[in-house]
Amino acid sequence: MEGGKTCTDCGILAEDTALYFWSSAIRQTVTQDLDLRGAKFVQYWARIGSENITSCHKPTCRKEGVLLDYSTDGGISWTLLHEMDYQKYMAVRYDYILIPDHAQTNTTRLRWWQPFTISNGYVVPSPDRSQWALDNILIGGAEINPSQLVDTFDDVHAIRILLWKRHEHVKVRLMMNIGVSTRML
C-alpha cells in the first residue's frame, strides 16, 4: 500500500477500519502475484470522497476516480478491469467484478489506484484529490455450485418458503420468537 493507512477517515465501509488513501503522492494498493487460475471474481466495498465527511472530501471530476487494473507480467503492463466512477462512489458501494479469462493466470496481480493530476504535461502530486477507501476485498470463488447460500429472510412469507422447499436437500422449519426464547414449529 502506498499513500494510505488503515482507519475510518472515510467512514465505516463494511466493518471496522478500511484501507484509506489520502497522500498527495502515489495512492495505490497492489497485490503480490496471485494464482487466479481458478478464480472467478473480485469483490470489495469502496467509497470515493463523501458529501459530509471532512477527511474524505467530495470528488469534483472524473480524474478523481479510482481504477482497478490487472497485470500478468509482473507489473510491466496493466489492463483496466474496472473504473470506479467518482459520482457513484460518494456513498459506500459494493462491487462484484468478474475476472476475465486472460487474467486467470498463476502470475496475476491486481492494483487499485488513483491517477495523478496532469498540468501542462507534468504529473502534479496534489492533496486536493478526493480521498478513497477499500474494505473487505475477496478474490477468488466459484460461481457454479457455490458452497454457501445466504438469505436474510427480511421478507419472509409463504412464497419464499415454497421456493426454498423446491431446493433439494433443504428442510424448511419455521421459527417463532416468543419473548427471549425461540420455539421451532
Buried (B, 14 or more C-beta within 10 A) or exposed (E): BEBBEEBBBBBBBBEEBBBBBBBEEBBBBBBEBBEBEEBBBBBBBBBBBBEEBEEBBBBEEEBBBBBBBBBBEEEEEBEEBBEBBBEEBBEBBEBEBEBEEEBBBEBBBBBBBBBBBEEEEEEEEEEEBBBBBBBBBEBBBEEEEEEEEEEEEEEEEEEBEEEEEEEEEEEEEEEEEEEEEEEEE
